[in-house]
Amino acid sequence: MAVPVPSGVAEAAHQPISSETTEKLRALEARLAQSSKLMVAYSGGVDSAFLAATAHRVLGDRMLAVLADSASLARRDMQQAQDFASTHGIPLKVIRTEELDKPEYQKNDANRCFHCKTELFTGMEALGAKLGFQQIAYGMNADDTRDYRPGQRAAQQHEVLAPLADAGMTKTDVRVLARAAGYTLWDRPAAPCLSSRVEYGREVTREVLEQVERAEEAVRALGFREFRVRHHGNLARVEIARTEMAKVLDVAILDAITAALPRVGYQYVTLDASGFRSGSLNAVLPAEVLLRRGA
């Protein structure tokens, strides 16, 4: 059986660099070149990694990637982020963020991402004041402007730059350019923070995040690549990408998942027949909230 790929990756895998994408890259480079010293909010995902690598190529030591060591960042993702920066010689600083200690974050309402990004950008501003970096950028792409992402409001309040979006780069553009640059993470599935797995209104704690992380490691160990384990208290709702659904319908694999997740603390395990959907927990949010997008 062929190895499944994350949604949107198949297009990038076969798409050559078009003149339009090349123009977007030049626009990105021009925007970055205008910065005297720039910090990049870096998570190790394809967007922030491509932005950090491009900023380093344009600015050299006048850029710094900043990685937040947070309880909501899976240890696997943190290690991959550090490895990419090391491999490509990108200057990296790890800072500790404490959003999980704040009641407004713990209560896990629709503004959770706003409080997370506020904590990150506040920490980066303090670091920038010490090191002489005047500007901050993050990896929002043009597609992200069409989704509900309250973290964008925090970026606006802190005057954080969005060079990828400003250059008109879509997710596919980023993946195509990352593939052409030889970055092995070009086809990496999106990996939002662990808190995004917890249903709205359920308190986010370190114990819950550790449980989700262990559950997803167990599913990943069975060979799955694009999936989520959604946390609904004592119930784990497993979303598997449709391209991998045939594998999960094998009784032996179902039995393995059913056995593994109770070992990390879940009483019930359910397979979502709709498959993996990015941001599926947003479906419960009122329409007036979703219509705000990043505003």
Backbone as CSV, one residue per row, in Angstrom:
resi,resn,N_x,N_y,N_z,CA_x,CA_y,CA_z,C_x,C_y,C_z
1,MET,0.851,-1.201,0.000,0.000,0.000,0.000,0.880,1.242,0.000
2,ALA,0.535,2.241,-0.818,1.310,3.471,-0.878,1.196,4.233,0.435
3,VAL,2.257,4.943,0.800,2.235,5.735,2.021,1.328,6.939,1.803
4,PRO,0.299,7.118,2.643,-0.600,8.262,2.467,0.128,9.571,2.752
5,VAL,-0.347,10.642,2.160,0.263,11.944,2.390,-0.783,12.880,2.969
6,PRO,-0.362,13.887,3.722,-1.316,14.834,4.288,-2.097,15.553,3.204
7,SER,-3.291,15.976,3.550,-4.120,16.695,2.590,-3.393,17.941,2.102
8,GLY,-3.485,18.187,0.781,-2.828,19.343,0.196,-1.409,19.088,-0.235
9,VAL,-0.811,18.000,0.206,0.589,17.731,-0.102,0.748,17.157,-1.496
10,ALA,-0.227,16.335,-1.944,-0.121,15.721,-3.269,0.016,16.791,-4.349
11,GLU,-0.716,17.882,-4.193,-0.635,18.974,-5.170,0.773,19.569,-5.177
12,ALA,1.323,19.809,-4.007,2.657,20.402,-3.914,3.727,19.450,-4.426
13,ALA,3.492,18.148,-4.289,4.490,17.163,-4.690,4.714,17.158,-6.196
14,HIS,3.690,17.506,-6.959,3.778,17.425,-8.423,3.762,18.793,-9.098
15,GLN,3.629,19.823,-8.310,3.510,21.154,-8.903,4.876,21.810,-9.051
16,PRO,5.242,22.197,-10.252,6.520,22.909,-10.428,6.403,24.317,-9.866
17,ILE,7.546,24.972,-9.713,7.517,26.342,-9.229,7.053,27.240,-10.371
18,SER,5.866,27.792,-10.227,5.309,28.644,-11.270,5.926,30.031,-11.192
19,SER,5.721,30.807,-12.235,6.212,32.186,-12.224,5.521,32.988,-11.124
20,GLU,4.258,32.660,-10.863,3.526,33.360,-9.803,4.136,33.076,-8.430
21,THR,4.468,31.795,-8.189,5.090,31.431,-6.917,6.471,32.063,-6.797
22,THR,7.204,32.108,-7.891,8.522,32.747,-7.889,8.404,34.225,-7.531
23,GLU,7.392,34.885,-8.071,7.172,36.301,-7.755,6.841,36.475,-6.273
24,LYS,6.080,35.548,-5.727,5.756,35.617,-4.302,7.025,35.450,-3.451
25,LEU,7.905,34.555,-3.885,9.155,34.366,-3.162,9.996,35.641,-3.188
26,ARG,10.067,36.271,-4.346,10.826,37.525,-4.446,10.214,38.613,-3.566
27,ALA,8.864,38.641,-3.514,8.189,39.620,-2.654,8.497,39.341,-1.189
28,LEU,8.530,38.065,-0.827,8.872,37.690,0.546,10.292,38.124,0.882
29,GLU,11.219,37.828,0.002,12.616,38.199,0.241,12.769,39.713,0.369
30,ALA,12.042,40.460,-0.460,12.114,41.924,-0.402,11.578,42.440,0.925
31,ARG,10.494,41.847,1.401,9.940,42.262,2.683,10.899,41.959,3.820
32,LEU,11.502,40.797,3.787,12.443,40.429,4.847,13.675,41.324,4.821
33,ALA,14.125,41.685,3.645,15.326,42.509,3.508,15.135,43.899,4.112
34,GLN,13.891,44.322,4.282,13.622,45.633,4.862,13.858,45.664,6.373
35,SER,13.986,44.482,6.988,14.174,44.411,8.438,15.640,44.574,8.790
36,SER,15.890,45.333,9.843,17.268,45.459,10.320,17.641,44.241,11.167
37,LYS,16.770,43.907,12.128,16.952,42.698,12.933,15.564,42.121,13.184
38,LEU,15.416,40.824,12.941,14.089,40.215,12.945,14.084,38.919,13.737
39,MET,13.128,38.781,14.641,12.865,37.517,15.315,11.689,36.824,14.631
40,VAL,11.798,35.511,14.468,10.725,34.724,13.860,10.152,33.785,14.905
41,ALA,8.837,33.890,15.143,8.159,32.935,16.024,8.160,31.586,15.312
42,TYR,8.843,30.620,15.910,9.203,29.383,15.216,8.656,28.180,15.978
43,SER,7.917,27.327,15.273,7.364,26.123,15.899,7.928,24.844,15.299
44,GLY,8.561,24.966,14.132,9.052,23.780,13.442,8.098,23.244,12.406
45,GLY,6.896,23.840,12.303,5.989,23.479,11.229,6.514,24.029,9.916
46,VAL,5.940,23.589,8.813,6.494,23.951,7.510,6.460,25.461,7.275
47,ASP,5.421,26.146,7.724,5.319,27.591,7.485,6.404,28.354,8.241
48,SER,6.473,28.140,9.548,7.449,28.893,10.341,8.870,28.460,10.021
49,ALA,9.067,27.189,9.670,10.401,26.718,9.322,10.867,27.339,8.002
50,PHE,9.972,27.377,7.017,10.336,27.999,5.739,10.603,29.488,5.923
51,LEU,9.773,30.145,6.722,9.988,31.573,6.981,11.324,31.800,7.683
52,ALA,11.624,30.987,8.688,12.878,31.146,9.424,14.082,30.901,8.516
53,ALA,14.009,29.852,7.696,15.122,29.535,6.798,15.324,30.634,5.759
54,THR,14.223,31.163,5.222,14.329,32.233,4.229,14.860,33.508,4.875
55,ALA,14.378,33.828,6.066,14.860,35.010,6.782,16.351,34.894,7.079
56,HIS,16.793,33.693,7.423,18.216,33.493,7.696,19.034,33.654,6.422
57,ARG,18.501,33.155,5.318,19.210,33.298,4.048,19.323,34.770,3.639
58,VAL,18.287,35.544,3.916,18.272,36.960,3.526,19.027,37.843,4.521
59,LEU,18.856,37.569,5.798,19.372,38.463,6.838,20.611,37.940,7.569
60,GLY,20.904,36.663,7.406,22.050,36.100,8.122,21.850,36.165,9.626
61,ASP,22.860,36.626,10.347,22.793,36.687,11.799,21.916,37.817,12.312
62,ARG,21.308,38.557,11.393,20.382,39.612,11.822,18.968,39.059,12.026
63,MET,18.849,37.721,12.041,17.572,37.105,12.378,17.778,36.102,13.498
64,LEU,16.713,35.827,14.211,16.744,34.862,15.301,15.415,34.128,15.338
65,ALA,15.461,32.800,15.290,14.251,32.002,15.459,14.015,31.807,16.951
66,VAL,12.772,31.950,17.378,12.426,31.809,18.793,11.378,30.708,18.939
67,LEU,11.736,29.693,19.692,10.880,28.527,19.905,10.349,28.550,21.335
68,ALA,9.028,28.460,21.483,8.411,28.472,22.809,8.370,27.060,23.376
69,ASP,9.017,26.868,24.496,8.950,25.599,25.218,7.731,25.660,26.125
70,SER,6.654,25.067,25.659,5.366,25.136,26.344,4.850,23.730,26.608
71,ALA,4.028,23.607,27.629,3.415,22.304,27.917,2.523,21.853,26.774
72,SER,2.082,22.783,25.937,1.196,22.432,24.827,1.965,22.028,23.568
73,LEU,3.287,22.068,23.623,4.109,21.647,22.486,4.581,20.219,22.712
74,ALA,4.198,19.312,21.839,4.626,17.917,21.966,6.146,17.841,21.903
75,ARG,6.716,16.980,22.746,8.183,16.861,22.799,8.746,16.433,21.445
76,ARG,8.008,15.621,20.722,8.455,15.190,19.394,8.574,16.387,18.464
77,ASP,7.585,17.282,18.514,7.603,18.463,17.654,8.725,19.417,18.050
78,MET,8.967,19.540,19.336,10.043,20.413,19.793,11.396,19.906,19.303
79,GLN,11.611,18.604,19.383,12.875,18.039,18.936,13.051,18.216,17.430
80,GLN,11.978,18.018,16.667,12.067,18.205,15.220,12.386,19.654,14.878
81,ALA,11.818,20.584,15.623,12.085,22.001,15.379,13.552,22.325,15.651
82,GLN,14.074,21.814,16.734,15.483,22.051,17.068,16.404,21.402,16.045
83,ASP,16.034,20.220,15.576,16.864,19.519,14.595,16.923,20.285,13.273
84,PHE,15.774,20.815,12.826,15.753,21.560,11.562,16.628,22.802,11.673
85,ALA,16.498,23.531,12.761,17.303,24.737,12.940,18.787,24.400,12.966
86,SER,19.146,23.329,13.641,20.549,22.924,13.721,21.085,22.509,12.353
87,THR,20.292,21.731,11.614,20.716,21.249,10.299,20.988,22.398,9.340
88,HIS,20.186,23.455,9.429,20.302,24.561,8.472,20.994,25.789,9.055
89,GLY,21.601,25.619,10.211,22.382,26.697,10.793,21.592,27.924,11.179
90,ILE,20.320,27.747,11.504,19.455,28.875,11.849,19.654,29.230,13.329
91,PRO,19.986,30.473,13.647,20.130,30.865,15.050,18.817,30.641,15.796
92,LEU,18.888,29.976,16.941,17.675,29.588,17.659,17.789,29.904,19.139
93,LYS,16.738,30.465,19.681,16.622,30.701,21.113,15.334,30.069,21.600
94,VAL,15.423,29.272,22.662,14.241,28.644,23.258,13.848,29.444,24.491
95,ILE,12.577,29.850,24.547,12.082,30.555,25.722,10.950,29.747,26.345
96,ARG,10.774,29.904,27.621,9.701,29.213,28.330,8.470,30.106,28.370
97,THR,7.330,29.583,27.968,6.077,30.330,28.077,5.179,29.650,29.116
98,GLU,4.404,30.457,29.816,3.619,29.954,30.941,2.125,30.215,30.768
99,GLU,1.639,30.127,29.540,0.222,30.377,29.320,-0.667,29.417,30.101
100,LEU,-0.155,28.214,30.355,-0.972,27.209,31.039,-1.242,27.583,32.497
101,ASP,-0.498,28.517,33.041,-0.725,28.960,34.412,-1.761,30.077,34.499
102,LYS,-2.262,30.535,33.381,-3.194,31.662,33.352,-4.644,31.154,33.252
103,PRO,-5.506,31.594,34.171,-6.903,31.121,34.180,-7.623,31.351,32.859
104,GLU,-7.330,32.483,32.197,-8.032,32.777,30.946,-7.667,31.777,29.849
105,TYR,-6.494,31.167,29.927,-6.096,30.129,28.988,-6.662,28.776,29.425
106,GLN,-6.571,28.501,30.720,-7.014,27.213,31.242,-8.483,26.943,30.952
107,LYS,-9.312,27.987,30.972,-10.749,27.756,30.813,-11.106,27.321,29.397
108,ASN,-10.203,27.519,28.449,-10.324,26.901,27.131,-11.595,27.304,26.399
109,ASP,-11.781,28.612,26.255,-12.898,29.067,25.448,-12.405,29.399,24.046
110,ALA,-13.225,30.063,23.252,-12.873,30.316,21.858,-11.685,31.255,21.698
111,ASN,-11.271,31.917,22.781,-10.139,32.851,22.719,-8.834,32.248,23.215
112,ARG,-8.808,30.941,23.398,-7.599,30.311,23.945,-6.349,30.662,23.141
113,CYS,-6.430,30.591,21.835,-5.249,30.863,21.005,-4.796,32.316,21.127
114,PHE,-5.735,33.218,21.375,-5.367,34.614,21.586,-4.464,34.738,22.812
115,HIS,-4.825,34.072,23.889,-4.035,34.157,25.120,-2.676,33.483,24.949
116,CYS,-2.647,32.401,24.174,-1.379,31.709,23.912,-0.418,32.608,23.136
117,LYS,-0.909,33.189,22.041,-0.052,34.040,21.220,0.340,35.315,21.968
118,THR,-0.552,35.817,22.812,-0.206,36.991,23.614,0.974,36.674,24.527
119,GLU,0.944,35.518,25.154,2.051,35.093,26.016,3.340,34.959,25.208
120,LEU,3.248,34.363,24.025,4.426,34.178,23.177,5.011,35.513,22.744
121,PHE,4.172,36.383,22.201,4.691,37.644,21.669,5.197,38.559,22.782
122,THR,4.578,38.491,23.957,5.072,39.280,25.086,6.462,38.804,25.488
123,GLY,6.641,37.482,25.517,7.956,36.932,25.842,8.999,37.284,24.797
124,MET,8.604,37.271,23.528,9.534,37.622,22.459,9.897,39.103,22.507
125,GLU,8.937,39.946,22.865,9.238,41.373,22.990,10.261,41.618,24.089
126,ALA,10.122,40.904,25.202,11.089,41.049,26.295,12.468,40.573,25.858
127,LEU,12.512,39.466,25.127,13.785,38.956,24.626,14.385,39.932,23.620
128,GLY,13.556,40.462,22.738,14.038,41.412,21.737,14.621,42.659,22.362
129,ALA,14.024,43.117,23.460,14.544,44.304,24.146,15.943,44.053,24.683
130,LYS,16.207,42.825,25.117,17.531,42.479,25.651,18.569,42.322,24.542
131,LEU,18.135,41.758,23.414,19.087,41.407,22.361,19.133,42.419,21.212
132,GLY,18.270,43.412,21.247,18.304,44.437,20.212,17.565,44.090,18.948
133,PHE,16.542,43.248,19.060,15.702,42.916,17.906,14.427,43.737,17.985
134,GLN,14.167,44.501,16.933,13.029,45.425,16.970,11.743,44.843,16.411
135,GLN,11.830,43.799,15.586,10.643,43.300,14.904,10.448,41.805,15.135
136,ILE,9.176,41.402,15.089,8.789,39.995,15.227,7.948,39.618,14.013
137,ALA,8.175,38.420,13.494,7.357,37.896,12.401,6.862,36.501,12.770
138,TYR,5.740,36.097,12.187,5.262,34.730,12.407,4.757,34.145,11.093
139,GLY,4.492,32.839,11.109,4.289,32.106,9.864,2.876,32.020,9.345
140,MET,2.052,33.014,9.565,0.719,33.011,8.967,0.835,33.091,7.452
141,ASN,0.138,32.194,6.755,0.136,32.254,5.293,-1.196,32.808,4.800
142,ALA,-1.326,32.985,3.493,-2.522,33.607,2.929,-3.774,32.782,3.175
143,ASP,-3.652,31.462,3.249,-4.810,30.611,3.515,-5.343,30.813,4.932
144,ASP,-4.446,31.105,5.868,-4.840,31.233,7.268,-5.802,32.391,7.500
145,THR,-5.783,33.367,6.634,-6.657,34.533,6.816,-8.125,34.172,6.624
146,ARG,-8.391,32.982,6.056,-9.767,32.569,5.802,-10.301,31.640,6.883
147,ASP,-9.501,31.379,7.914,-9.899,30.449,8.963,-10.083,31.205,10.270
148,TYR,-10.753,30.546,11.231,-10.925,31.157,12.550,-9.648,30.943,13.352
149,ARG,-8.875,32.001,13.519,-7.599,31.918,14.230,-7.449,33.160,15.113
150,PRO,-7.944,33.087,16.350,-7.873,34.259,17.229,-6.456,34.696,17.557
151,GLY,-5.474,33.832,17.331,-4.089,34.243,17.539,-3.687,35.391,16.628
152,GLN,-4.379,35.532,15.504,-4.078,36.633,14.594,-4.389,37.977,15.246
153,ARG,-5.384,38.016,16.124,-5.707,39.256,16.822,-4.571,39.653,17.767
154,ALA,-3.971,38.656,18.410,-2.824,38.938,19.276,-1.654,39.470,18.452
155,ALA,-1.461,38.896,17.266,-0.380,39.361,16.395,-0.600,40.813,15.984
156,GLN,-1.832,41.152,15.683,-2.140,42.527,15.303,-1.883,43.487,16.454
157,GLN,-2.281,43.089,17.649,-2.100,43.958,18.810,-0.624,44.181,19.126
158,HIS,0.200,43.191,18.849,1.629,43.300,19.132,2.429,43.722,17.888
159,GLU,1.727,44.088,16.829,2.351,44.559,15.590,3.360,43.556,15.040
160,VAL,2.953,42.299,15.056,3.791,41.217,14.543,3.612,41.118,13.031
161,LEU,4.694,40.979,12.316,4.661,40.906,10.865,4.228,39.519,10.388
162,ALA,3.586,39.479,9.235,3.172,38.215,8.605,3.692,38.198,7.173
163,PRO,4.999,38.014,6.982,5.597,38.149,5.637,5.053,37.169,4.610
164,LEU,4.735,35.946,5.012,4.213,34.978,4.046,2.864,35.442,3.508
165,ALA,1.975,35.833,4.396,0.655,36.302,3.973,0.771,37.589,3.164
166,ASP,1.664,38.486,3.583,1.835,39.742,2.854,2.309,39.501,1.423
167,ALA,3.097,38.446,1.245,3.584,38.110,-0.094,2.568,37.289,-0.887
168,GLY,1.427,36.978,-0.259,0.382,36.215,-0.938,0.639,34.727,-0.993
169,MET,1.541,34.217,-0.167,1.896,32.794,-0.213,0.836,31.927,0.443
170,THR,0.348,30.952,-0.289,-0.576,29.955,0.241,0.229,28.808,0.843
171,LYS,-0.490,27.892,1.477,0.169,26.712,2.034,0.856,25.901,0.933
172,THR,0.189,25.783,-0.206,0.784,25.037,-1.315,2.052,25.720,-1.808
173,ASP,2.034,27.054,-1.908,3.246,27.784,-2.301,4.404,27.453,-1.363
174,VAL,4.124,27.485,-0.074,5.171,27.225,0.919,5.715,25.816,0.755
175,ARG,4.820,24.849,0.568,5.278,23.455,0.437,6.093,23.270,-0.851
176,VAL,5.645,23.874,-1.941,6.376,23.764,-3.210,7.779,24.343,-3.065
177,LEU,7.882,25.513,-2.456,9.186,26.165,-2.307,10.065,25.425,-1.300
178,ALA,9.464,24.899,-0.253,10.244,24.137,0.722,10.776,22.854,0.098
179,ARG,9.952,22.211,-0.738,10.416,21.003,-1.435,11.572,21.341,-2.365
180,ALA,11.437,22.445,-3.122,12.488,22.837,-4.056,13.789,23.178,-3.337
181,ALA,13.653,23.693,-2.097,14.845,24.049,-1.316,15.494,22.841,-0.658
182,GLY,14.845,21.686,-0.757,15.410,20.479,-0.176,15.109,20.295,1.299
183,TYR,14.104,21.008,1.803,13.734,20.871,3.215,12.875,19.615,3.378
184,THR,13.342,18.680,4.157,12.646,17.403,4.285,11.280,17.533,4.953
185,LEU,11.030,18.646,5.599,9.738,18.818,6.264,8.665,19.386,5.345
186,TRP,8.957,19.509,4.051,8.012,20.161,3.136,6.641,19.503,3.151
187,ASP,6.597,18.179,3.407,5.317,17.462,3.393,4.855,17.072,4.792
188,ARG,5.422,17.702,5.808,5.055,17.362,7.187,3.598,17.755,7.451
189,PRO,2.825,16.878,8.069,1.444,17.243,8.420,1.429,18.428,9.383
190,ALA,0.371,19.210,9.324,0.217,20.309,10.272,0.202,19.757,11.688
191,ALA,0.821,20.499,12.619,0.917,20.024,14.001,0.613,21.164,14.963
192,PRO,-0.654,21.560,15.064,-1.007,22.605,16.023,-0.783,22.123,17.452
193,CYS,-0.874,23.033,18.383,-0.556,22.700,19.769,-1.499,21.633,20.319
194,LEU,-1.052,20.963,21.363,-1.832,19.889,21.962,-3.161,20.385,22.526
195,SER,-3.208,21.647,22.958,-4.449,22.177,23.525,-5.574,22.187,22.493
196,SER,-5.232,22.223,21.208,-6.254,22.245,20.163,-7.015,20.926,20.084
197,ARG,-6.552,19.913,20.787,-7.253,18.619,20.810,-8.337,18.574,21.886
198,VAL,-8.334,19.538,22.797,-9.229,19.495,23.949,-10.510,20.260,23.630
199,GLU,-11.650,19.638,23.828,-12.922,20.285,23.495,-13.083,21.593,24.264
200,TYR,-13.679,22.586,23.609,-13.895,23.890,24.228,-14.693,23.740,25.528
201,GLY,-14.287,24.509,26.534,-14.985,24.497,27.806,-14.432,23.503,28.798
202,ARG,-13.609,22.572,28.349,-12.966,21.620,29.263,-11.599,22.187,29.648
203,GLU,-11.315,22.242,30.917,-10.087,22.871,31.394,-8.841,22.207,30.806
204,VAL,-7.913,23.029,30.377,-6.641,22.541,29.866,-5.647,22.465,31.027
205,THR,-5.119,21.288,31.274,-4.125,21.092,32.324,-2.927,20.350,31.744
206,ARG,-1.829,20.363,32.481,-0.652,19.616,32.029,-0.958,18.132,31.923
207,GLU,-1.760,17.623,32.856,-2.096,16.205,32.838,-2.888,15.831,31.586
208,VAL,-3.825,16.693,31.208,-4.623,16.440,30.005,-3.738,16.455,28.764
209,LEU,-2.841,17.442,28.686,-1.966,17.544,27.514,-1.017,16.355,27.424
210,GLU,-0.505,15.913,28.551,0.368,14.738,28.546,-0.402,13.498,28.108
211,GLN,-1.656,13.392,28.517,-2.489,12.256,28.112,-2.717,12.263,26.600
212,VAL,-3.045,13.422,26.056,-3.244,13.539,24.613,-1.955,13.192,23.863
213,GLU,-0.832,13.693,24.355,0.439,13.425,23.682,0.757,11.927,23.666
214,ARG,0.541,11.259,24.790,0.807,9.816,24.841,-0.142,9.049,23.928
215,ALA,-1.398,9.507,23.872,-2.375,8.842,22.999,-1.968,8.975,21.535
216,GLU,-1.536,10.161,21.134,-1.163,10.358,19.730,0.126,9.613,19.394
217,GLU,1.025,9.499,20.341,2.228,8.707,20.091,1.859,7.239,19.870
218,ALA,0.866,6.762,20.603,0.428,5.371,20.441,-0.182,5.150,19.064
219,VAL,-0.989,6.099,18.589,-1.583,5.982,17.254,-0.503,6.100,16.183
220,ARG,0.430,7.024,16.377,1.531,7.192,15.403,2.371,5.912,15.315
221,ALA,2.561,5.240,16.420,3.360,4.011,16.436,2.728,2.909,15.592
222,LEU,1.438,3.033,15.303,0.752,2.055,14.458,0.878,2.380,12.974
223,GLY,1.609,3.462,12.661,1.904,3.767,11.265,1.072,4.875,10.657
224,PHE,0.260,5.563,11.448,-0.567,6.636,10.914,0.212,7.948,10.886
225,ARG,-0.123,8.787,9.904,0.650,10.008,9.690,-0.156,11.278,9.926
226,GLU,-1.397,11.297,9.473,-2.223,12.491,9.633,-3.488,12.119,10.398
227,PHE,-3.558,12.600,11.627,-4.659,12.204,12.507,-4.696,13.146,13.711
228,ARG,-5.736,13.027,14.515,-5.836,13.715,15.790,-6.520,12.786,16.793
229,VAL,-6.135,12.931,18.050,-6.896,12.329,19.138,-7.561,13.490,19.870
230,ARG,-8.870,13.611,19.719,-9.626,14.686,20.360,-10.022,14.251,21.767
231,HIS,-9.810,15.153,22.710,-10.016,14.842,24.125,-11.390,15.327,24.572
232,HIS,-12.245,14.378,24.965,-13.571,14.684,25.494,-13.714,14.039,26.870
233,GLY,-12.854,14.410,27.783,-12.887,13.820,29.123,-12.404,12.388,29.099
234,ASN,-13.257,11.463,29.516,-12.836,10.054,29.529,-13.036,9.381,28.174
235,LEU,-13.427,10.172,27.154,-13.601,9.635,25.803,-12.574,10.242,24.859
236,ALA,-11.915,9.384,24.116,-10.980,9.816,23.072,-11.645,9.603,21.718
237,ARG,-11.748,10.696,20.933,-12.328,10.608,19.585,-11.185,10.680,18.580
238,VAL,-10.959,9.591,17.883,-9.822,9.481,16.981,-10.246,9.851,15.570
239,GLU,-9.582,10.858,15.006,-9.814,11.266,13.627,-8.624,10.826,12.781
240,ILE,-8.881,10.033,11.766,-7.841,9.550,10.857,-8.114,10.128,9.467
241,ALA,-7.074,10.579,8.775,-7.234,11.118,7.424,-7.929,10.094,6.531
242,ARG,-8.794,10.583,5.640,-9.531,9.678,4.763,-8.590,8.821,3.920
243,THR,-7.426,9.366,3.564,-6.472,8.597,2.769,-5.901,7.413,3.540
244,GLU,-6.057,7.419,4.864,-5.538,6.325,5.692,-6.658,5.508,6.333
245,MET,-7.908,5.841,5.993,-9.042,5.207,6.658,-9.112,3.703,6.410
246,ALA,-8.722,3.255,5.232,-8.788,1.819,4.938,-7.936,1.025,5.916
247,LYS,-6.809,1.592,6.291,-5.924,0.891,7.219,-6.552,0.770,8.599
248,VAL,-7.184,1.843,9.053,-7.724,1.825,10.414,-8.932,0.902,10.523
249,LEU,-9.582,0.589,9.381,-10.746,-0.291,9.411,-10.359,-1.769,9.501
250,ASP,-9.077,-2.030,9.470,-8.602,-3.396,9.721,-8.868,-3.719,11.200
251,VAL,-9.497,-4.841,11.458,-9.898,-5.190,12.824,-8.697,-5.232,13.772
252,ALA,-7.577,-5.727,13.295,-6.391,-5.817,14.151,-5.915,-4.419,14.559
253,ILE,-5.972,-3.471,13.628,-5.562,-2.101,13.942,-6.555,-1.457,14.898
254,LEU,-7.852,-1.666,14.650,-8.863,-1.143,15.569,-8.648,-1.691,16.977
255,ASP,-8.353,-2.976,17.066,-8.109,-3.582,18.375,-6.882,-2.971,19.042
256,ALA,-5.858,-2.673,18.238,-4.637,-2.091,18.793,-4.902,-0.694,19.348
257,ILE,-5.677,0.108,18.628,-6.026,1.447,19.113,-6.901,1.353,20.358
258,THR,-7.860,0.455,20.312,-8.772,0.273,21.437,-8.035,-0.182,22.692
259,ALA,-6.950,-0.925,22.509,-6.162,-1.380,23.655,-5.195,-0.310,24.141
260,ALA,-4.654,0.481,23.212,-3.600,1.436,23.574,-4.121,2.647,24.327
261,LEU,-5.241,3.208,23.902,-5.681,4.472,24.490,-6.172,4.342,25.932
262,PRO,-6.825,3.246,26.319,-7.136,3.101,27.747,-5.875,3.019,28.625
263,ARG,-4.782,2.590,28.047,-3.540,2.526,28.837,-3.014,3.914,29.194
264,VAL,-3.450,4.938,28.456,-3.014,6.293,28.806,-4.116,7.054,29.545
265,GLY,-5.224,6.356,29.885,-6.207,6.971,30.764,-7.603,7.157,30.227
266,TYR,-7.857,6.793,28.970,-9.204,6.958,28.426,-10.058,5.734,28.740
267,GLN,-11.307,5.997,29.083,-12.232,4.903,29.361,-12.924,4.419,28.095
268,TYR,-13.220,5.367,27.193,-13.902,5.032,25.951,-13.080,5.533,24.770
269,VAL,-13.121,4.794,23.661,-12.405,5.164,22.442,-13.381,5.051,21.279
270,THR,-13.465,6.126,20.468,-14.355,6.096,19.317,-13.606,6.564,18.074
271,LEU,-13.924,5.968,16.948,-13.353,6.363,15.667,-14.346,7.265,14.953
272,ASP,-13.915,8.479,14.611,-14.779,9.434,13.922,-14.918,9.030,12.457
273,ALA,-16.130,8.689,12.037,-16.358,8.206,10.675,-16.140,9.290,9.625
274,SER,-16.150,10.549,10.034,-15.920,11.641,9.080,-14.443,11.827,8.773
275,GLY,-13.580,11.197,9.535,-12.149,11.317,9.291,-11.560,12.590,9.869
276,PHE,-10.276,12.793,9.603,-9.575,13.968,10.130,-10.049,15.239,9.452
277,ARG,-10.361,16.264,10.272,-10.675,17.605,9.774,-9.934,18.589,10.630
278,SER,-9.122,19.414,10.008,-8.404,20.431,10.759,-9.390,21.371,11.422
279,GLY,-9.216,21.589,12.731,-10.097,22.496,13.451,-11.509,21.985,13.631
280,SER,-11.686,20.676,13.696,-13.042,20.132,13.771,-13.776,20.565,15.042
281,LEU,-13.039,20.850,16.109,-13.687,21.267,17.354,-14.343,22.642,17.217
282,ASN,-13.946,23.404,16.189,-14.560,24.723,15.978,-16.023,24.620,15.558
283,ALA,-16.463,23.414,15.171,-17.835,23.244,14.688,-18.870,23.604,15.747
284,VAL,-18.476,23.562,17.017,-19.437,23.864,18.079,-19.519,25.356,18.371
285,LEU,-18.637,26.153,17.783,-18.622,27.582,18.062,-19.771,28.276,17.338
286,PRO,-20.349,29.304,17.951,-21.439,30.049,17.297,-20.954,30.707,16.016
287,ALA,-21.862,30.887,15.074,-21.506,31.464,13.778,-20.907,32.854,13.929
288,GLU,-21.414,33.645,14.891,-20.894,35.002,15.049,-19.441,35.004,15.503
289,VAL,-19.023,33.941,16.201,-17.621,33.818,16.608,-16.765,33.442,15.406
290,LEU,-17.202,32.460,14.647,-16.437,32.005,13.486,-16.292,33.095,12.437
291,LEU,-17.309,33.939,12.305,-17.263,35.000,11.293,-16.241,36.075,11.612
292,ARG,-15.763,36.095,12.865,-14.743,37.083,13.221,-13.399,36.736,12.593
293,ARG,-13.212,35.445,12.218,-11.923,35.006,11.679,-10.815,35.375,12.660
294,GLY,-9.807,36.055,12.170,-8.690,36.406,13.048,-8.848,37.738,13.721
295,ALA,-9.964,38.428,13.473,-10.138,39.786,13.999,-10.487,39.771,15.475
